[in-house]
Amino acid sequence: MTAPQAMAAARRGRPWAALLLLAVPVSAAALGPWLAGDATPGPGALPSRPPGAGHPLGTDVLGRDVLALVLQGGASVLASALGALLIGAVAGVPLGLLAAGPRRAFDEGVMRALDLLLAFPGLLVLMTLAATGHRDRYWLVTVAGLLQVPAVARLVRAAALAPGTRTVVEALRMQGHGWGYIHLRHLARQLTASLVTDFAGRFSVVLYLLASANFLGLGLPHSSPDWAVLIERNSDALFTQPAAVLAPAGLLTALCIGGNLLVDRALARQREPR
């Protein structure tokens, strides 16, 4: 096999690796709650026991079955990250398109306000939220999504500035089309690739932020089976019962890497000659 053929074969094989990496955590999150057994410690259950009979991944620090916890905890991870991304997109994309419009004063006002929000560290905001008693999951997801608005709006504005000055946009204005048609239909289609690429990477950022908050005890309660909470609860038993930490950590890693690889491959195929 020649070098070009080997490279082509590697490119063809890459989606399968990405799909496999992504399918494992997504399947665990989607099907796990129905497949998981009872994680409640049974009579005589010992904490931080290694894998053995009756417990394929051992037990955690509370004596609960790690496999059942891992299968139950993925749904909250996936739903929280996707919910925060959706909030960031719904608020950030229209703001970015508005800032890219012809009104320079509005552009300056929106960008300076978003710069102020961008200056706040995400974990500091979540710590302040927790200190005021707002530890509910919905608060955590909402604030994590709002923290993504400045970056999303800046990306959309930068990507829409050049297309917004092209002749076709001026022609659409002369034909009587309004702002909504030009920006939400014409310009938004041209921003799809940039937004998809950004959201793939931003998914990892949101996942890291939510996982860090849960790891520090700012989000979900300690009894939650969330993967980040499991890592935090069992970190002291890493050397005596590594499966309780490595299993949820591996699923979080596979979720980030698999999503990024799959999006990169999909965008690369759009550039390949047909």
C-alpha positions in Angstrom: 0.0 0.0 0.0 1.4 3.4 -1.0 1.6 6.3 1.4 -1.4 8.2 -0.1 -3.4 5.0 0.1 -2.5 4.6 3.7 -3.5 8.1 4.5 -6.8 7.7 2.7 -7.5 4.5 4.6 -6.7 6.3 7.9 -9.1 9.1 7.0 -11.8 6.5 6.2 -11.2 4.7 9.5 -11.2 7.7 11.7 -15.0 8.1 11.8 -15.4 4.6 13.2 -13.0 5.4 16.1 -14.8 8.7 16.8 -18.2 6.9 16.6 -17.0 4.2 19.0 -15.6 6.8 21.5 -18.8 8.8 21.4 -21.2 5.8 21.3 -20.0 4.3 24.5 -20.7 7.3 26.9 -23.9 8.3 24.9 -25.3 4.8 25.1 -24.4 4.6 28.8 -26.2 7.9 29.4 -29.3 7.0 27.2 -29.8 3.4 28.1 -28.0 3.2 31.5 -31.0 4.2 33.7 -33.0 1.3 32.3 -30.1 -1.2 32.4 -28.7 -0.3 35.8 -29.6 -2.3 38.8 -30.1 -1.2 42.3 -27.0 0.7 43.6 -28.1 0.7 47.2 -25.6 -1.1 49.4 -26.8 -4.6 50.4 -26.3 -6.3 53.7 -22.6 -6.8 54.4 -21.5 -4.5 51.5 -18.1 -3.0 52.2 -16.8 0.3 50.9 -14.1 0.7 48.2 -14.0 -3.0 47.4 -12.2 -4.0 44.1 -14.1 -5.7 41.3 -15.3 -9.1 42.2 -18.3 -11.4 42.2 -21.5 -9.4 42.2 -19.7 -6.1 41.6 -18.0 -6.1 38.2 -16.5 -2.6 38.9 -16.4 -3.0 42.7 -18.0 -0.7 45.2 -17.6 3.0 46.0 -16.8 4.7 49.3 -20.4 4.2 50.4 -20.5 0.5 49.5 -22.7 1.1 46.4 -22.2 -0.8 43.2 -20.0 1.3 40.8 -21.4 -0.2 37.6 -24.9 0.7 38.6 -23.9 4.2 39.6 -22.0 4.7 36.3 -25.0 3.6 34.3 -27.3 5.9 36.2 -25.0 9.0 36.2 -24.5 9.7 32.5 -28.0 11.1 31.8 -27.4 14.1 34.1 -24.0 14.8 32.5 -25.3 14.8 28.9 -28.5 16.6 29.6 -26.7 19.4 31.7 -24.0 20.0 29.0 -26.5 20.0 26.1 -28.8 22.3 28.1 -26.1 24.8 28.8 -25.0 24.8 25.2 -28.5 25.4 24.0 -28.9 28.4 26.4 -25.6 29.8 25.1 -26.6 29.4 21.5 -30.1 30.8 21.9 -28.8 33.9 23.5 -25.4 34.3 21.8 -26.3 33.8 18.2 -28.9 36.6 17.9 -26.7 38.9 19.9 -23.8 38.3 17.6 -25.9 38.8 14.5 -27.3 42.1 15.9 -23.8 43.3 16.7 -22.7 42.6 13.1 -25.5 44.9 11.8 -25.0 48.4 10.5 -25.6 50.2 13.8 -22.1 50.7 15.2 -23.3 52.2 18.5 -25.3 49.0 19.2 -22.3 46.9 18.3 -20.1 48.8 20.8 -22.7 48.5 23.5 -23.3 44.8 23.1 -19.6 43.9 22.8 -18.6 46.0 25.9 -21.3 44.5 28.0 -20.3 40.9 26.9 -16.6 41.7 27.5 -17.6 42.6 31.1 -19.3 39.2 31.5 -16.4 37.4 29.8 -14.0 38.8 32.5 -15.7 36.9 35.3 -14.1 33.4 35.9 -16.8 30.7 35.5 -16.0 28.8 38.6 -16.0 32.0 40.7 -19.5 32.8 39.4 -20.7 29.3 40.3 -19.1 29.5 43.7 -20.9 32.8 44.4 -24.1 31.1 43.2 -23.6 28.2 45.6 -22.7 30.6 48.5 -26.1 32.3 48.0 -27.9 29.0 48.4 -28.6 28.4 44.7 -27.3 24.8 44.4 -30.1 23.4 42.2 -29.1 21.8 38.9 -31.2 24.2 36.9 -29.4 27.1 38.3 -26.1 25.5 37.6 -27.0 24.7 33.9 -28.5 28.2 33.4 -25.5 30.0 34.7 -23.1 27.8 32.8 -25.0 28.5 29.6 -25.1 32.2 30.2 -21.3 32.2 30.7 -20.9 30.9 27.1 -22.9 33.8 25.6 -20.0 36.2 25.2 -17.8 33.8 23.4 -20.6 32.6 21.1 -21.7 36.1 20.3 -18.1 37.3 19.5 -17.6 34.3 17.2 -20.9 34.9 15.4 -20.2 38.7 15.1 -16.7 38.1 13.7 -17.9 35.4 11.2 -20.9 37.6 10.1 -19.0 40.9 9.5 -17.5 39.9 6.2 -20.6 38.2 4.6 -22.7 41.0 5.9 -20.9 43.6 3.7 -21.2 41.6 0.5 -23.1 42.6 -2.6 -25.7 39.9 -2.1 -26.7 41.4 1.3 -27.1 44.8 -0.2 -29.2 43.3 -3.0 -31.4 41.6 -0.5 -31.9 44.9 1.4 -32.8 46.7 -1.9 -35.4 44.0 -2.6 -37.1 44.9 0.6 -36.1 41.9 2.8 -35.9 42.7 6.5 -33.2 42.1 9.1 -34.7 38.8 10.1 -34.6 37.3 6.6 -31.1 38.5 5.9 -29.5 37.6 9.1 -31.4 34.6 10.3 -31.8 32.9 6.9 -29.0 34.1 4.6 -26.1 34.9 7.0 -26.9 32.1 9.5 -26.5 29.4 6.8 -23.0 30.7 6.1 -22.1 30.5 9.8 -23.2 26.9 10.2 -19.7 25.3 9.8 -18.1 27.8 12.2 -20.8 27.3 14.8 -20.7 23.5 14.6 -16.9 23.5 15.1 -17.2 25.9 18.0 -19.9 24.0 19.7 -18.0 20.8 19.4 -15.1 22.4 21.3 -17.4 24.4 23.6 -19.1 21.1 24.6 -15.8 20.1 26.2 -15.5 23.5 27.9 -19.1 23.3 29.3 -18.5 19.7 30.4 -15.3 20.7 32.1 -17.0 23.6 33.9 -20.0 21.5 35.1 -17.7 18.7 36.1 -15.5 21.0 38.0 -18.5 22.5 39.8 -19.8 19.1 40.7 -16.3 17.9 41.7 -16.0 20.9 44.1 -19.4 20.2 45.5 -21.0 23.3 44.0 -23.7 21.6 42.0 -25.3 18.2 42.6 -25.5 16.6 46.1 -22.8 14.1 47.1 -25.2 11.2 46.8 -25.8 11.9 43.1 -24.5 9.2 40.6 -23.2 12.0 38.3 -19.8 11.0 36.8 -18.0 14.0 38.2 -19.5 13.5 41.6 -18.4 9.9 41.5 -14.8 11.0 40.7 -14.8 13.5 43.6 -16.3 11.1 46.1 -13.9 8.2 45.3 -10.7 10.2 44.7 -9.3 9.3 48.1 -9.7 5.6 47.2 -7.9 5.9 43.8 -5.1 3.5 44.6 -7.3 1.0 46.6 -10.3 1.0 44.2 -9.2 2.7 40.9 -12.2 1.5 38.9 -14.5 3.8 40.9 -12.6 6.8 39.5 -11.3 5.6 36.2 -14.6 4.3 34.9 -16.5 7.7 35.1 -13.3 9.6 34.1 -12.8 7.5 31.0 -16.4 8.0 30.0 -16.1 11.8 30.3 -12.9 11.7 28.3 -14.4 9.6 25.6 -17.4 11.9 25.4 -15.2 14.9 24.7 -12.7 13.3 22.3 -15.3 11.4 20.4 -17.5 14.4 19.8 -14.5 16.6 18.6 -13.2 13.9 16.3 -16.6 13.3 14.7 -17.2 17.0 14.0 -13.7 17.5 12.6 -14.2 14.5 10.3 -17.6 15.8 9.1 -16.2 19.2 8.3 -13.2 17.7 6.6 -15.4 15.7 4.3 -17.1 18.9 3.2 -13.7 20.1 1.9 -12.8 16.9 0.1 -13.3 16.9 -3.7 -16.1 14.8 -4.9 
